[in-house]
């Protein structure tokens, strides 16, 4: 494994870990997570959101499904950003997380990306 792939894997883990941990916390109805999701107005969706977040994290980390996972993570975090903007809450974390995930993906799949973009 090249250094860029290792760095990409590390960035992917760092980027997807908050989504995965949040999913587990939603699924098990951890009080802090319940309070946070009530704040943005989605408390009725706690368990489904938890399952979806865990699924996105798993898809992102499996090499064969990582492209789909990264796209889903980007969409998910876009919705999270919109929810935080709607209630006039801070949203920097929600906006930066997908960038970190995409950079990690690009480094993990550098050879494939180069071939796809440059036709080599």
N, CA, C and O atoms as CSV, one atom per row, in Angstrom:
chain,resi,resn,atom,element,x,y,z
A,1,UNK,N,N,0.851,-1.177,0.000
A,1,UNK,CA,C,0.000,0.000,0.000
A,1,UNK,C,C,0.898,1.243,0.000
A,1,UNK,O,O,1.828,1.349,0.800
A,2,UNK,N,N,0.609,2.168,-0.898
A,2,UNK,CA,C,1.390,3.395,-0.987
A,2,UNK,C,C,1.021,4.350,0.133
A,2,UNK,O,O,-0.014,4.206,0.783
A,3,UNK,N,N,1.887,5.323,0.342
A,3,UNK,CA,C,1.638,6.311,1.391
A,3,UNK,C,C,0.337,7.063,1.133
A,3,UNK,O,O,-0.426,7.324,2.064
A,4,UNK,N,N,0.081,7.414,-0.135
A,4,UNK,CA,C,-1.143,8.161,-0.437
A,4,UNK,C,C,-2.392,7.334,-0.140
A,4,UNK,O,O,-3.400,7.869,0.320
A,5,UNK,N,N,-2.321,6.028,-0.405
A,5,UNK,CA,C,-3.460,5.162,-0.101
A,5,UNK,C,C,-3.677,5.040,1.404
A,5,UNK,O,O,-4.812,5.029,1.881
A,6,UNK,N,N,-2.571,4.949,2.144
A,6,UNK,CA,C,-2.667,4.880,3.601
A,6,UNK,C,C,-3.244,6.169,4.163
A,6,UNK,O,O,-4.118,6.140,5.030
A,7,UNK,N,N,-2.755,7.300,3.668
A,7,UNK,CA,C,-3.288,8.592,4.091
A,7,UNK,C,C,-4.763,8.708,3.709
A,7,UNK,O,O,-5.572,9.204,4.492
A,8,UNK,N,N,-5.108,8.252,2.510
A,8,UNK,CA,C,-6.501,8.275,2.071
A,8,UNK,C,C,-7.403,7.442,2.963
A,8,UNK,O,O,-8.515,7.852,3.292
A,9,UNK,N,N,-6.917,6.264,3.353
A,9,UNK,CA,C,-7.686,5.417,4.255
A,9,UNK,C,C,-7.886,6.109,5.600
A,9,UNK,O,O,-8.982,6.101,6.159
A,10,UNK,N,N,-6.809,6.709,6.108
A,10,UNK,CA,C,-6.898,7.416,7.402
A,10,UNK,C,C,-7.880,8.578,7.319
A,10,UNK,O,O,-8.686,8.765,8.230
A,11,UNK,N,N,-7.828,9.360,6.247
A,11,UNK,CA,C,-8.763,10.479,6.088
A,11,UNK,C,C,-10.200,9.980,5.935
A,11,UNK,O,O,-11.137,10.593,6.444
A,12,UNK,N,N,-10.358,8.874,5.236
A,12,UNK,CA,C,-11.705,8.301,5.092
A,12,UNK,C,C,-12.264,7.880,6.445
A,12,UNK,O,O,-13.429,8.136,6.749
A,13,UNK,N,N,-11.438,7.241,7.246
A,13,UNK,CA,C,-11.874,6.810,8.583
A,13,UNK,C,C,-12.215,8.023,9.441
A,13,UNK,O,O,-13.253,8.052,10.103
A,14,UNK,N,N,-11.337,9.026,9.426
A,14,UNK,CA,C,-11.587,10.238,10.215
A,14,UNK,C,C,-12.869,10.920,9.754
A,14,UNK,O,O,-13.636,11.427,10.572
A,15,UNK,N,N,-13.101,10.932,8.444
A,15,UNK,CA,C,-14.289,11.589,7.912
A,15,UNK,C,C,-15.580,10.829,8.164
A,15,UNK,O,O,-16.620,11.432,8.429
A,16,UNK,N,N,-15.513,9.514,8.084
A,16,UNK,CA,C,-16.737,8.719,8.200
A,16,UNK,C,C,-17.044,8.336,9.647
A,16,UNK,O,O,-18.180,7.987,9.968
A,17,UNK,N,N,-16.042,8.398,10.518
A,17,UNK,CA,C,-16.240,8.011,11.915
A,17,UNK,C,C,-17.351,8.802,12.611
A,17,UNK,O,O,-18.170,8.189,13.295
A,18,UNK,N,N,-17.424,10.133,12.474
A,18,UNK,CA,C,-18.533,10.840,13.125
A,18,UNK,C,C,-19.912,10.405,12.610
A,18,UNK,O,O,-20.885,10.389,13.363
A,19,UNK,N,N,-19.983,10.057,11.341
A,19,UNK,CA,C,-21.261,9.585,10.784
A,19,UNK,C,C,-21.613,8.232,11.392
A,19,UNK,O,O,-22.752,8.012,11.805
A,20,UNK,N,N,-20.642,7.327,11.448
A,20,UNK,CA,C,-20.884,5.992,12.004
A,20,UNK,C,C,-21.238,6.059,13.486
A,20,UNK,O,O,-22.194,5.424,13.929
A,21,UNK,N,N,-20.470,6.825,14.245
A,21,UNK,CA,C,-20.736,6.947,15.688
A,21,UNK,C,C,-22.105,7.586,15.913
A,21,UNK,O,O,-22.863,7.149,16.778
A,22,UNK,N,N,-22.413,8.608,15.144
A,22,UNK,CA,C,-23.730,9.237,15.250
A,22,UNK,C,C,-24.847,8.261,14.940
A,22,UNK,O,O,-25.889,8.270,15.595
A,23,UNK,N,N,-24.628,7.412,13.934
A,23,UNK,CA,C,-25.630,6.407,13.587
A,23,UNK,C,C,-25.881,5.432,14.719
A,23,UNK,O,O,-27.029,5.110,15.027
A,24,UNK,N,N,-24.819,4.964,15.334
A,24,UNK,CA,C,-24.958,4.044,16.476
A,24,UNK,C,C,-25.669,4.747,17.627
A,24,UNK,O,O,-26.538,4.165,18.276
A,25,UNK,N,N,-25.297,6.005,17.876
A,25,UNK,CA,C,-25.925,6.755,18.970
A,25,UNK,C,C,-27.416,6.983,18.701
A,25,UNK,O,O,-28.233,6.906,19.619
A,26,UNK,N,N,-27.769,7.262,17.445
A,26,UNK,CA,C,-29.182,7.427,17.099
A,26,UNK,C,C,-29.926,6.115,17.287
A,26,UNK,O,O,-31.008,6.086,17.873
A,27,UNK,N,N,-29.338,5.014,16.784
A,27,UNK,CA,C,-30.002,3.720,16.845
A,27,UNK,C,C,-30.265,3.281,18.281
A,27,UNK,O,O,-31.317,2.715,18.578
A,28,UNK,N,N,-29.311,3.541,19.169
A,28,UNK,CA,C,-29.469,3.153,20.565
A,28,UNK,C,C,-30.053,4.262,21.439
A,28,UNK,O,O,-30.100,4.138,22.663
A,29,UNK,N,N,-30.489,5.330,20.811
A,29,UNK,CA,C,-31.165,6.446,21.489
A,29,UNK,C,C,-30.370,6.994,22.676
A,29,UNK,O,O,-30.904,7.183,23.768
A,30,UNK,N,N,-29.094,7.240,22.435
A,30,UNK,CA,C,-28.241,7.852,23.458
A,30,UNK,C,C,-28.770,9.266,23.718
A,30,UNK,O,O,-28.997,10.017,22.770
A,31,UNK,N,N,-28.970,9.640,24.990
A,31,UNK,CA,C,-29.601,10.926,25.314
A,31,UNK,C,C,-28.987,12.154,24.622
A,31,UNK,O,O,-29.715,13.061,24.216
A,32,UNK,N,N,-27.670,12.187,24.491
A,32,UNK,CA,C,-27.034,13.325,23.811
A,32,UNK,C,C,-27.481,13.398,22.353
A,32,UNK,O,O,-27.757,14.479,21.833
A,33,UNK,N,N,-27.549,12.244,21.701
A,33,UNK,CA,C,-27.982,12.202,20.302
A,33,UNK,C,C,-29.446,12.574,20.174
A,33,UNK,O,O,-29.829,13.270,19.234
A,34,UNK,N,N,-30.274,12.119,21.113
A,34,UNK,CA,C,-31.699,12.460,21.094
A,34,UNK,C,C,-31.867,13.969,21.216
A,34,UNK,O,O,-32.665,14.568,20.496
A,35,UNK,N,N,-31.128,14.574,22.115
A,35,UNK,CA,C,-31.213,16.027,22.304
A,35,UNK,C,C,-30.778,16.779,21.045
A,35,UNK,O,O,-31.411,17.760,20.656
A,36,UNK,N,N,-29.697,16.317,20.411
A,36,UNK,CA,C,-29.202,16.981,19.206
A,36,UNK,C,C,-30.191,16.878,18.054
A,36,UNK,O,O,-30.402,17.850,17.329
A,37,UNK,N,N,-30.798,15.710,17.881
A,37,UNK,CA,C,-31.721,15.552,16.751
A,37,UNK,C,C,-33.049,16.260,17.022
A,37,UNK,O,O,-33.724,16.688,16.085
A,38,UNK,N,N,-33.428,16.387,18.295
A,38,UNK,CA,C,-34.612,17.179,18.630
A,38,UNK,C,C,-34.374,18.645,18.302
A,38,UNK,O,O,-35.286,19.349,17.867
A,39,UNK,N,N,-33.144,19.101,18.511
A,39,UNK,CA,C,-32.777,20.497,18.248
A,39,UNK,C,C,-32.991,20.867,16.780
A,39,UNK,O,O,-33.392,21.992,16.478
A,40,UNK,N,N,-32.727,19.929,15.865
A,40,UNK,CA,C,-32.916,20.224,14.444
A,40,UNK,C,C,-34.284,19.782,13.928
A,40,UNK,O,O,-34.611,20.010,12.764
A,41,UNK,N,N,-35.080,19.154,14.783
A,41,UNK,CA,C,-36.464,18.861,14.439
A,41,UNK,C,C,-36.742,17.524,13.783
A,41,UNK,O,O,-37.744,17.383,13.082
A,42,UNK,N,N,-35.879,16.534,13.992
A,42,UNK,CA,C,-36.087,15.234,13.364
A,42,UNK,C,C,-36.166,14.095,14.375
A,42,UNK,O,O,-35.768,12.974,14.059
A,43,UNK,N,N,-36.663,14.347,15.567
A,43,UNK,CA,C,-36.664,13.318,16.611
A,43,UNK,C,C,-37.515,12.104,16.249
A,43,UNK,O,O,-37.272,11.010,16.760
A,44,UNK,N,N,-38.493,12.275,15.391
A,44,UNK,CA,C,-39.341,11.146,14.993
A,44,UNK,C,C,-38.622,10.176,14.044
A,44,UNK,O,O,-39.148,9.103,13.750
A,45,UNK,N,N,-37.428,10.542,13.564
A,45,UNK,CA,C,-36.689,9.727,12.603
A,45,UNK,C,C,-35.406,9.131,13.191
A,45,UNK,O,O,-34.503,8.753,12.446
A,46,UNK,N,N,-35.323,9.048,14.500
A,46,UNK,CA,C,-34.088,8.656,15.163
A,46,UNK,C,C,-33.565,7.289,14.690
A,46,UNK,O,O,-32.427,7.206,14.227
A,47,UNK,N,N,-34.348,6.242,14.791
A,47,UNK,CA,C,-33.879,4.902,14.416
A,47,UNK,C,C,-33.588,4.796,12.913
A,47,UNK,O,O,-32.531,4.284,12.545
A,48,UNK,N,N,-34.488,5.261,12.027
A,48,UNK,CA,C,-34.161,5.191,10.597
A,48,UNK,C,C,-32.898,5.973,10.235
A,48,UNK,O,O,-32.091,5.507,9.430
A,49,UNK,N,N,-32.722,7.152,10.823
A,49,UNK,CA,C,-31.510,7.929,10.573
A,49,UNK,C,C,-30.281,7.168,11.040
A,49,UNK,O,O,-29.247,7.191,10.372
A,50,UNK,N,N,-30.381,6.498,12.176
A,50,UNK,CA,C,-29.259,5.720,12.683
A,50,UNK,C,C,-28.866,4.606,11.727
A,50,UNK,O,O,-27.685,4.412,11.439
A,51,UNK,N,N,-29.848,3.886,11.243
A,51,UNK,CA,C,-29.583,2.788,10.303
A,51,UNK,C,C,-28.969,3.321,9.016
A,51,UNK,O,O,-28.016,2.740,8.496
A,52,UNK,N,N,-29.503,4.411,8.503
A,52,UNK,CA,C,-28.987,5.001,7.260
A,52,UNK,C,C,-27.544,5.462,7.437
A,52,UNK,O,O,-26.710,5.230,6.562
A,53,UNK,N,N,-27.246,6.107,8.550
A,53,UNK,CA,C,-25.884,6.594,8.781
A,53,UNK,C,C,-24.892,5.434,8.899
A,53,UNK,O,O,-23.780,5.520,8.378
A,54,UNK,N,N,-25.277,4.371,9.566
A,54,UNK,CA,C,-24.404,3.192,9.677
A,54,UNK,C,C,-24.187,2.577,8.293
A,54,UNK,O,O,-23.062,2.214,7.948
A,55,UNK,N,N,-25.241,2.460,7.506
A,55,UNK,CA,C,-25.142,1.908,6.156
A,55,UNK,C,C,-24.211,2.753,5.286
A,55,UNK,O,O,-23.382,2.207,4.558
A,56,UNK,N,N,-24.341,4.076,5.355
A,56,UNK,CA,C,-23.467,4.967,4.591
A,56,UNK,C,C,-22.011,4.766,4.999
A,56,UNK,O,O,-21.128,4.718,4.142
A,57,UNK,N,N,-21.758,4.648,6.286
A,57,UNK,CA,C,-20.386,4.458,6.769
A,57,UNK,C,C,-19.804,3.146,6.253
A,57,UNK,O,O,-18.656,3.105,5.810
A,58,UNK,N,N,-20.588,2.081,6.309
A,58,UNK,CA,C,-20.106,0.782,5.841
A,58,UNK,C,C,-19.838,0.823,4.335
A,58,UNK,O,O,-18.791,0.358,3.886
A,59,UNK,N,N,-20.758,1.368,3.560
A,59,UNK,CA,C,-20.567,1.452,2.113
A,59,UNK,C,C,-19.336,2.278,1.749
A,59,UNK,O,O,-18.626,1.956,0.796
A,60,UNK,N,N,-19.089,3.330,2.500
A,60,UNK,CA,C,-17.942,4.191,2.222
A,60,UNK,C,C,-16.618,3.485,2.466
A,60,UNK,O,O,-15.647,3.746,1.755
A,61,UNK,N,N,-16.554,2.617,3.434
A,61,UNK,CA,C,-15.281,1.987,3.796
A,61,UNK,C,C,-14.993,0.697,3.026
A,61,UNK,O,O,-13.850,0.239,3.023
A,62,UNK,N,N,-15.971,0.111,2.387
A,62,UNK,CA,C,-15.734,-1.084,1.571
A,62,UNK,C,C,-15.261,-0.620,0.194
A,62,UNK,O,O,-15.980,0.120,-0.477
A,63,UNK,N,N,-14.072,-1.036,-0.244
A,63,UNK,CA,C,-13.535,-0.530,-1.510
A,63,UNK,C,C,-14.476,-0.675,-2.710
A,63,UNK,O,O,-14.565,0.231,-3.538
A,64,UNK,N,N,-15.170,-1.795,-2.807
A,64,UNK,CA,C,-16.036,-2.028,-3.966
A,64,UNK,C,C,-17.268,-1.113,-3.990
A,64,UNK,O,O,-17.830,-0.857,-5.055
A,65,UNK,N,N,-17.683,-0.626,-2.827
A,65,UNK,CA,C,-18.883,0.220,-2.754
A,65,UNK,C,C,-18.576,1.636,-2.291
A,65,UNK,O,O,-19.486,2.425,-2.037
A,66,UNK,N,N,-17.290,1.956,-2.182
A,66,UNK,CA,C,-16.914,3.251,-1.604
A,66,UNK,C,C,-17.404,4.442,-2.409
A,66,UNK,O,O,-17.739,5.470,-1.822
A,67,UNK,N,N,-17.458,4.341,-3.734
A,67,UNK,CA,C,-17.931,5.464,-4.547
A,67,UNK,C,C,-19.387,5.784,-4.218
A,67,UNK,O,O,-19.742,6.949,-4.037
A,68,UNK,N,N,-20.221,4.762,-4.141
A,68,UNK,CA,C,-21.627,4.964,-3.779
A,68,UNK,C,C,-21.724,5.518,-2.361
A,68,UNK,O,O,-22.512,6.428,-2.103
A,69,UNK,N,N,-20.931,4.981,-1.445
A,69,UNK,CA,C,-20.935,5.459,-0.065
A,69,UNK,C,C,-20.542,6.914,0.053
A,69,UNK,O,O,-21.147,7.660,0.823
A,70,UNK,N,N,-19.535,7.328,-0.700
A,70,UNK,CA,C,-19.079,8.719,-0.653
A,70,UNK,C,C,-20.161,9.649,-1.205
A,70,UNK,O,O,-20.389,10.730,-0.662
A,71,UNK,N,N,-20.813,9.237,-2.265
A,71,UNK,CA,C,-21.909,10.053,-2.810
A,71,UNK,C,C,-23.042,10.161,-1.790
A,71,UNK,O,O,-23.578,11.249,-1.578
A,72,UNK,N,N,-23.410,9.054,-1.163
A,72,UNK,CA,C,-24.464,9.079,-0.149
A,72,UNK,C,C,-24.053,9.924,1.063
A,72,UNK,O,O,-24.875,10.655,1.617
A,73,UNK,N,N,-22.785,9.824,1.474
A,73,UNK,CA,C,-22.299,10.638,2.601
A,73,UNK,C,C,-22.378,12.118,2.260
A,73,UNK,O,O,-22.743,12.934,3.107
A,74,UNK,N,N,-22.038,12.466,1.029
A,74,UNK,CA,C,-22.104,13.859,0.597
A,74,UNK,C,C,-23.544,14.368,0.637
A,74,UNK,O,O,-23.810,15.469,1.120
A,75,UNK,N,N,-24.459,13.564,0.132
A,75,UNK,CA,C,-25.872,13.952,0.166
A,75,UNK,C,C,-26.394,14.069,1.586
A,75,UNK,O,O,-27.120,15.004,1.922
A,76,UNK,N,N,-26.011,13.104,2.417
A,76,UNK,CA,C,-26.453,13.120,3.819
A,76,UNK,C,C,-25.970,14.380,4.522
A,76,UNK,O,O,-26.740,15.055,5.205
A,77,UNK,N,N,-24.696,14.688,4.351
A,77,UNK,CA,C,-24.135,15.858,5.021
A,77,UNK,C,C,-24.668,17.155,4.417
A,77,UNK,O,O,-24.733,18.173,5.106
A,78,UNK,N,N,-25.048,17.132,3.147
A,78,UNK,CA,C,-25.712,18.295,2.557
A,78,UNK,C,C,-27.047,18.555,3.236
A,78,UNK,O,O,-27.401,19.701,3.513
A,79,UNK,N,N,-27.784,17.482,3.500
A,79,UNK,CA,C,-29.043,17.619,4.227
A,79,UNK,C,C,-28.829,18.090,5.652
A,79,UNK,O,O,-29.607,18.890,6.173
A,80,UNK,N,N,-27.771,17.592,6.285
A,80,UNK,CA,C,-27.450,18.033,7.647
A,80,UNK,C,C,-27.076,19.511,7.663
A,80,UNK,O,O,-27.463,20.250,8.568
A,81,UNK,N,N,-26.322,19.931,6.654
A,81,UNK,CA,C,-25.962,21.349,6.546
A,81,UNK,C,C,-27.221,22.196,6.394
A,81,UNK,O,O,-27.371,23.218,7.063
A,82,UNK,N,N,-28.113,21.776,5.523
A,82,UNK,CA,C,-29.358,22.516,5.311
A,82,UNK,C,C,-30.201,22.581,6.585
A,82,UNK,O,O,-30.793,23.616,6.892
A,83,UNK,N,N,-30.250,21.477,7.319
A,83,UNK,CA,C,-31.026,21.462,8.564
A,83,UNK,C,C,-30.453,22.443,9.576
A,83,UNK,O,O,-31.203,23.121,10.279
A,84,UNK,N,N,-29.137,22.523,9.653
A,84,UNK,CA,C,-28.508,23.445,10.598
A,84,UNK,C,C,-28.660,24.900,10.149
A,84,UNK,O,O,-28.838,25.792,10.978
A,85,UNK,N,N,-28.590,25.133,8.853
A,85,UNK,CA,C,-28.807,26.493,8.350
A,85,UNK,C,C,-30.239,26.933,8.639
A,85,UNK,O,O,-30.482,28.081,9.010
A,86,UNK,N,N,-31.187,26.007,8.465
A,86,UNK,CA,C,-32.600,26.313,8.691
A,86,UNK,C,C,-32.870,26.814,10.099
A,86,UNK,O,O,-33.705,27.697,10.296
A,87,UNK,N,N,-32.170,26.260,11.079
A,87,UNK,CA,C,-32.402,26.685,12.468
A,87,UNK,C,C,-31.364,27.703,12.939
A,87,UNK,O,O,-31.275,28.016,14.126
A,88,UNK,N,N,-30.585,28.211,11.991
A,88,UNK,CA,C,-29.551,29.223,12.269
A,88,UNK,C,C,-28.513,28.726,13.266
A,88,UNK,O,O,-28.113,29.441,14.185
A,89,UNK,N,N,-28.084,27.475,13.060
A,89,UNK,CA,C,-27.087,26.840,13.910
A,89,UNK,C,C,-25.759,26.785,13.147
A,89,UNK,O,O,-25.733,26.985,11.932
A,90,UNK,N,N,-24.670,26.518,13.850
A,90,UNK,CA,C,-23.373,26.375,13.208
A,90,UNK,C,C,-23.394,25.160,12.291
A,90,UNK,O,O,-23.965,24.126,12.636
A,91,UNK,N,N,-22.770,25.285,11.119
A,91,UNK,CA,C,-22.796,24.190,10.150
A,91,UNK,C,C,-21.438,23.913,9.506
A,91,UNK,O,O,-21.373,23.191,8.512
A,92,UNK,N,N,-20.373,24.461,10.041
A,92,UNK,CA,C,-19.047,24.288,9.439
A,92,UNK,C,C,-18.647,22.815,9.413
A,92,UNK,O,O,-18.150,22.327,8.398
A,93,UNK,N,N,-18.856,22.111,10.511
A,93,UNK,CA,C,-18.498,20.695,10.587
A,93,UNK,C,C,-19.235,19.887,9.517
A,93,UNK,O,O,-18.640,19.042,8.849
A,94,UNK,N,N,-20.520,20.152,9.363
A,94,UNK,CA,C,-21.327,19.419,8.390
A,94,UNK,C,C,-20.891,19.722,6.958
A,94,UNK,O,O,-21.006,18.869,6.077
A,95,UNK,N,N,-20.400,20.918,6.729
A,95,UNK,CA,C,-19.958,21.293,5.389
A,95,UNK,C,C,-18.556,20.775,5.071
A,95,UNK,O,O,-18.265,20.464,3.916
A,96,UNK,N,N,-17.689,20.678,6.069
A,96,UNK,CA,C,-16.316,20.248,5.830
A,96,UNK,C,C,-16.140,18.730,5.793
A,96,UNK,O,O,-15.222,18.227,5.145
A,97,UNK,N,N,-17.000,18.011,6.473
A,97,UNK,CA,C,-16.868,16.557,6.545
A,97,UNK,C,C,-16.890,15.881,5.163
A,97,UNK,O,O,-16.056,15.011,4.911
A,98,UNK,N,N,-17.807,16.248,4.268
A,98,UNK,CA,C,-17.785,15.603,2.944
A,98,UNK,C,C,-16.504,15.890,2.158
A,98,UNK,O,O,-16.055,15.051,1.377
A,99,UNK,N,N,-15.922,17.055,2.358
A,99,UNK,CA,C,-14.664,17.368,1.676
A,99,UNK,C,C,-13.578,16.409,2.143
A,99,UNK,O,O,-12.818,15.879,1.331
A,100,UNK,N,N,-13.507,16.189,3.435
A,100,UNK,CA,C,-12.537,15.253,4.001
A,100,UNK,C,C,-12.769,13.841,3.457
A,100,UNK,O,O,-11.817,13.136,3.120
A,101,UNK,N,N,-14.023,13.439,3.374
A,101,UNK,CA,C,-14.356,12.107,2.869
A,101,UNK,C,C,-13.959,11.966,1.400
A,101,UNK,O,O,-13.424,10.929,1.007
A,102,UNK,N,N,-14.209,12.986,0.586
A,102,UNK,CA,C,-13.844,12.944,-0.833
A,102,UNK,C,C,-12.334,12.933,-1.029
A,102,UNK,O,O,-11.830,12.215,-1.892
A,103,UNK,N,N,-11.608,13.716,-0.244
A,103,UNK,CA,C,-10.142,13.710,-0.351
A,103,UNK,C,C,-9.617,12.322,0.007
A,103,UNK,O,O,-8.743,11.791,-0.679
A,104,UNK,N,N,-10.141,11.739,1.070
A,104,UNK,CA,C,-9.745,10.379,1.444
A,104,UNK,C,C,-10.048,9.387,0.343
A,104,UNK,O,O,-9.222,8.525,0.040
A,105,UNK,N,N,-11.220,9.494,-0.260
A,105,UNK,CA,C,-11.597,8.598,-1.353
A,105,UNK,C,C,-10.639,8.762,-2.531
A,105,UNK,O,O,-10.181,7.778,-3.111
A,106,UNK,N,N,-10.341,10.013,-2.878
A,106,UNK,CA,C,-9.451,10.266,-4.005
A,106,UNK,C,C,-8.069,9.696,-3.795
A,106,UNK,O,O,-7.467,9.162,-4.726
A,107,UNK,N,N,-7.558,9.803,-2.583
A,107,UNK,CA,C,-6.235,9.250,-2.288
A,107,UNK,C,C,-6.261,7.726,-2.249
A,107,UNK,O,O,-5.305,7.078,-2.674
A,108,UNK,N,N,-7.342,7.155,-1.747
A,108,UNK,CA,C,-7.464,5.686,-1.702
A,108,UNK,C,C,-7.544,5.083,-3.095
A,108,UNK,O,O,-7.066,3.974,-3.333
A,109,UNK,N,N,-8.149,5.821,-4.009
A,109,UNK,CA,C,-8.379,5.313,-5.369
A,109,UNK,C,C,-7.646,6.176,-6.393
A,109,UNK,O,O,-8.163,6.449,-7.476
A,110,UNK,N,N,-6.447,6.595,-6.038
A,110,UNK,CA,C,-5.686,7.524,-6.857
A,110,UNK,C,C,-5.436,6.986,-8.270
A,110,UNK,O,O,-5.619,7.714,-9.246
A,111,UNK,N,N,-5.028,5.744,-8.387
A,111,UNK,CA,C,-4.726,5.172,-9.697
A,111,UNK,C,C,-5.975,5.129,-10.576
A,111,UNK,O,O,-5.927,5.489,-11.752
A,112,UNK,N,N,-7.083,4.688,-10.002
A,112,UNK,CA,C,-8.324,4.631,-10.773
A,112,UNK,C,C,-8.809,6.018,-11.176
A,112,UNK,O,O,-9.301,6.211,-12.288
A,113,UNK,N,N,-8.669,6.977,-10.274
A,113,UNK,CA,C,-9.090,8.349,-10.569
A,113,UNK,C,C,-8.239,8.955,-11.682
A,113,UNK,O,O,-8.753,9.625,-12.577
A,114,UNK,N,N,-6.948,8.712,-11.614
A,114,UNK,CA,C,-6.052,9.230,-12.645
A,114,UNK,C,C,-6.434,8.646,-13.996
A,114,UNK,O,O,-6.523,9.376,-14.983
A,115,UNK,N,N,-6.659,7.342,-14.051
A,115,UNK,CA,C,-7.030,6.683,-15.293
A,115,UNK,C,C,-8.367,7.208,-15.814
A,115,UNK,O,O,-8.534,7.424,-17.014
A,116,UNK,N,N,-9.299,7.407,-14.917
A,116,UNK,CA,C,-10.621,7.893,-15.314
A,116,UNK,C,C,-10.554,9.323,-15.829
A,116,UNK,O,O,-11.151,9.647,-16.856
A,117,UNK,N,N,-9.827,10.179,-15.115
A,117,UNK,CA,C,-9.767,11.586,-15.489
A,117,UNK,C,C,-8.855,11.884,-16.668
A,117,UNK,O,O,-9.133,12.774,-17.471
A,118,UNK,N,N,-7.768,11.137,-16.765
A,118,UNK,CA,C,-6.783,11.403,-17.824
A,118,UNK,C,C,-6.827,10.407,-18.975
A,118,UNK,O,O,-6.119,10.565,-19.970
A,119,UNK,N,N,-7.655,9.392,-18.838
A,119,UNK,CA,C,-7.796,8.402,-19.891
A,119,UNK,C,C,-6.574,7.499,-20.045
A,119,UNK,O,O,-6.278,7.039,-21.149
A,120,UNK,N,N,-5.875,7.247,-18.966
A,120,UNK,CA,C,-4.676,6.388,-19.029
A,120,UNK,C,C,-4.932,5.071,-18.374
A,120,UNK,O,O,-4.043,4.220,-18.330
